[in-house]
Amino acid sequence: MTQYFPVIFGILMVLVVAWFVLILSIFSILKTNHASVFESLKSPSLFSNKDPKSMLLFAGFLLRRNYRGLDDARLVRLCNVTLVVGAVYFVLFSTMFASVVLSSI
């Protein structure tokens, strides 16, 4: 398994960049097309969070799939892709982490 670490690590880095782009796109759409929802999430931002609670509110919005009720096909697609990217990242990271832990036993 360790021979695949560089490949898995590279994939994880690409997924992180993709996730950042997706999240920033979602924030932009929410801010311009759904201002009341954006404000109800306390105007989340990746880099200049005035209120850390805003990212928790956004995570809840994403995981509960509240975006479906906004009738915005592009937003729904971006949010769904964001969830898939997050799930793939979680699986790959967990696999890599477990293989490191198990190989040291």
N, C-alpha and C positions, 0 to 999 in steps of 0.2 A: 504494500500500500504506500510506503514512503516514496517510491519512485514516482508516484502521481502527485505528490505534494506541490511541486512547482506549477503543474497544470491546474490543480484545484485552487491554489492560491491566486493564480492569474484570473481564473474564472470568478473567484470571489471579489477581486478588485474591480473587474468589469461590472459585476452586479452592483457593487457599492456606487460606482459612478452613475450607472443607469438609474438606481434608486434615487440618488440626489436629483437628477434631471427630471424624473417623474414627479417627485415631491414638489420641486420648484414649479413645474408646469401646473400641477394641481392647485397650488397656492395662487398662482397667477389667474387661473380660470375662476377660482372662488372669489378672489379679490375684485375682478372686473365684472363678472357675470352674476355673482351671487353674494353681493356685499353683506347682506344681513347674516347669511350663514358664516361668512368669513369673520365677521365681527362677533358672532355668537361663539366662535372658536377662539376668541381673544386674539385675533389677527396673528396666527402662527407664522413663524419664520425660522429658517434653519440656522441662520448665523447671528441674528440680533434679537434674540428672544428677550422681551421685556418681562414676560411672565412664563416661567417654565411650565405652568399648568396648561398653557395653550397647546403644547405638543401632546400632552396626555388627552386633551379634548379632541385633538385631531386624530390621534390613534383610535380613540373610541368611535369617532365619526367614520373612519375607514373600516375598522373591524366589524362594526355593526351594520355596515353598508348603508348608512344614511344617505349617501350620495345618490342612491337610486331614485329617491323621491324628488330630485331636483329637475328631472326631465331634461337632462343635458347629455346627449349620447357621447360626446367627446370626453366629458368628465367621467362618465361611467366606465368607458373603455380605459382611460388612464388609471383610474382607481383599481379596476380589476387587474390590470397588468402590474400595478404596484404590489398588490397582494400576492400575485404569482411570483414576482421577483423576490419578495420577502420570504416566501415559503421555500423557494429553491435555495436562497442564501442560507436559510436556517438549516435545511437538510444537509447541504454541502459542508457548512461549518461544523455542524454536530458530528457528521461522519468523520471529518478530519480530526476534530477534537477527541472523539472516542478512540480513533485509531492510535493517536499519540498516547493517550492514557493507557490503553490496553497493551501497547507495545512496550511500555515501561514496567509492566507488571511481571 
